Amino acid sequence: DADSTLSVTLADDDGEHRHSATGTGPVDALAQILGVEVLGLSQHSTTHGSNSGAATYIEARRAGKSAWGVGMDGSVVASSLNALVSAANNLV
């Protein structure tokens, strides 16, 4: 199994911040950057066929609080990352 390194730019009220982490995959790497633990992930296609988009639902936890996030994209990876950002935002 190869690790994945993910580099992202996150924006908040103080501006943009560049982060990088290595994990067992892009979702794990982003979870490290966001300081959350992924509790569950569910994904399904949004249409039929090989070009189908994906909807992803992720439950994440930080500091004893958990929240769900949803992401949709034509890419299963982007859908997952969007869902994780959504969950992390719901923990703020």
N, C-alpha and C positions, 0 to 999 in steps of 0.2 A: 504494500500500500504506500502510495506516495502522498506526502503532505502537500497542502495547497497554501500558497502565500497570497494574501489579498491585500491590496492597497486601496484605500478609499479617502475621499475628501468629504468631511462632514462639516456642515454649517450650523452655527448657533448665533446667539445674540452678540457674541464676541468676535465673530468672523468665521473664516474657513480654517479647518485644521486637518492636516494630512496624517493618516494613521496606517499602520501596516501590522499584520499578524500572520502567523503560520498555524494552521490547524489541520485536522483530518480531512477537511473539505472547506469550500468557501463559506458554508453556513457556520461551521465551527470557528473559522477565523473571524468572521464578522461578529459572532457572539462574544469572542474575546475582546474585540475592539469596543463593543457596546457595553461590556461588563454585565452580560446576562447569561443565564443558563437556559438552554433549550429543553423544555419538558416534553414537548410533543410536536410532531409535524405530520400533517396530512395534505396530500396533493391529488388533484384530479384534472383531467383534460377538460377544456371548455367547449370543444367541438369534436367532431369525428375526424379521423385521418392523421397522417404523420405530421402535418403542419399545424396541428392543434396547439392552441395556447394552453397555459396552465393556471390554475387557481391553487394557491397554497395557504394553509392555515397553520400558524405556529403559536404555541403557548410558551411563554418565556417567564423566567423569574429573576428578580433582583431584590436583594435585601428583604427576603421573606414575602414579597408581594408578587403575584403572578398576573399576567394579562395575555390576551390573545391578539394576534395581528393577522391581517389578510393581505396577500399580494397577488397580482395578476400580471401576466406578461406572456409574450410569445415564446420565451425561453423559460424552461423549468428552473434554471439556476437563478435568473433574474427575478422570477416569481417568488422563489424562496427567500432571496435577499430582501426583496420589498416587504414580504410578510414579517421578516425578523425586525426590520426597521420600524414597521407599524407597531409590532408588539412592544418594542423598546420605547417608542414614543408614548404608548399607553401606560407605561410604567413611570413616566415623569410626573 
